[in-house]
Amino acid sequence: MPRGAPEADRKVQAGHGTVAIRSAWHDVPRAQVRQFAAIALAEAPDLAEEILREIRREYPNLPLVLDDSGEPMALVGIRRAIEVFVQHLETAEGRPRVHPEVFQEFGRGEGLHGRSLDSLQAIYRLGVRLAWRRFAEIGQRVEIPPPAMYELVDAGYEYLDGLVDQSVRGYAEAAARQAGERLRLQRRLMELLLAEHHHRGDPAEALVERAARIGWPLPDKVAVGVLLRPAREAVAPAVGQGVLLDMEYEQPRMVVPEPDAAGRPELLHRALTGWSGAIGPPVPLADAAKSLRWADAAVRLMERRLLPGGEVLHCTEHTEALVLLQPEELIDDLALRCLAPLAHCGPTHGRRLAETLLAWLETRGGAPEVAARLGVHPQTVRYRLRQIRELWGDEIDDPDRRFELELVLRAQRLRGELGDPHPRR
């Protein structure tokens, strides 16, 4: 007899061959089987109500969905499952089947109400225990031998496996649908949060409503990250439930609430191992778009190899580069004006004078300090400083001009156009 009812016989390994073992249930006279089935079918409605009542007692928050006739669908499903199983015991034809919709719907309901698969399976086990108790009583009444009843309970658990499979399928469908809906709502929240223009001060009503729909507490501060995928099909990093992550972009985005909260930096560091990108500065919630702009800017500099790659950078640790390398047109125009005196010095000599000038501006020292920084002889520095004063004249003593010179020379060093043989500590 197929799975879901006692088998007529079973084959087991014995030495070099197999031995067929007769089924105790198969040996029960058919008249007794029919008598058992008739009583079980007559008591199926009462048994189904008892099972549902006990389930409701153990799980009082379990919702009841009614069918078109106003009867609980769970009760219909339990009763039908009992009837199909009992009828199959009598006919022993094929595999017992219950229309899967009821049990798939039950699984979907469990998933949508946030209960676990463990609770779902516990409900089923409770039902089987109550059914077996009733079947055992009926078996005693019609004098079915205990070995046959033991086979019957084994068959019942096999039958239950099929029902559980249907519910698990429904549960998985609900979980996938729920996850997809959450991602959709999360994406809408991020779009609003990262928009350039929305109400300042108290969060806009739409922002509050969208955050509430996914259970995201509005933080005081956020930092926005832009990520570079390590591979095209890279799995989303496990950044934690509180971090909003949108993988639909070519360069995924994330919104980190309270980025300086205890444990948050360490969690992100572990989660983003193997990824690269940038996290913008912490800003008030209403300024999230500003944090995104800085993260975008840092990623563009990483792609140009002007910032280190292969890791997730924090913009606050690379402020100089972001400030000096971002407004390229303005810095380039300022450089043309400020460094015009070097235009006729030749590229190599002009570069050496520029490096000496930057070292002098940064150290504010004399020839020995500048020489130590550049790794050259002090006399060489004195010679170069005399040339610098001849080229710029009295302007070199003007604080505003010195500031502009240091600004453009630092930008050139960040771009790799000037060397830094003795990095600042």
Salt bridges, closest charged atoms under 4 A:
ASP27 OD1 - ARG22 NH2 3.15
GLU43 OE1 - ARG134 NH1 3.06
GLU43 OE2 - ARG141 NH1 3.11
ASP46 OD2 - ARG134 NH2 3.06
GLU50 OE1 - ARG134 NH2 2.70
GLU54 OE2 - ARG57 NH2 2.62
GLU58 OE2 - ARG57 NH2 3.02
GLU71 OE2 - ARG79 NH1 2.95
GLU83 OE1 - ARG80 NH1 3.61
GLU105 OE1 - ARG108 NH2 3.15
GLU110 OE2 - ARG115 NE 2.88
ASP161 OD2 - ARG3 NH2 3.72
GLU173 OE1 - ARG108 NH1 2.77
GLU181 OE2 - ARG184 NH2 2.77
GLU196 OE1 - ARG293 NH1 2.94
GLU209 OE2 - ARG213 NE 3.88
ASP246 OD1 - ARG187 NE 3.17
GLU248 OE2 - ARG187 NH2 3.83
ASP287 OD1 - ARG200 NH1 2.57
ASP287 OD1 - LYS290 NZ 3.88
GLU320 OE2 - ARG410 NH1 2.93
GLU320 OE1 - ARG424 NH2 3.81
GLU328 OE2 - ARG304 NH1 2.86
ASP332 OD1 - ARG415 NH1 2.80
ASP333 OD2 - ARG337 NE 3.32
GLU355 OE2 - ARG351 NE 3.16
GLU362 OE1 - ARG373 NH2 2.88
GLU362 OE2 - ARG410 NH2 3.35
GLU362 OE2 - ARG413 NH2 2.62
GLU362 OE2 - ARG424 NH1 3.33
GLU395 OE1 - ARG401 NH1 2.42
ASP397 OD2 - ARG389 NH1 3.11
GLU404 OE1 - ARG401 NE 3.46
GLU406 OE1 - ARG364 NH2 3.89
GLU406 OE2 - ARG410 NE 2.90
GLU417 OE2 - ARG415 NH1 3.82
ASP420 OD1 - ARG413 NH1 3.90
